[in-house]
Amino acid sequence: MKDFPGTILFTSHDHEFTQTVANRIVEITPNGFIDKLMSYDEYIESDKVAQQKEALYA
């Protein structure tokens, strides 16, 4: 999948799979979405993302 030149949209509960494959994270929330070009670990550790989540889930 990493060598595929197109776009792959997937959802997963597997942390290792997501960290290995994803380079863009899109989280759909009740009040909008968050779209970041970063690894999954960067996404879950980001203070900026945490602030966005707090606002969108309020």
Phi, psi and omega in degrees: 000326182296334181269355179292127185284348183265196180261138175238124178255123180217160172234143184204149172258003183269106183302311183298318178298312181297316180297324183284322189262320189281140171235003176215131181245128175238118178249123179266125182244171178298337186238022180146205181213161175240130184229112184228137173268090180195168178288166180296318179298318176299320181298311184285343179264353186285126176293323179297317178296319179301320178294318178297317179299316180302317180291320184279339179261000181287000000 
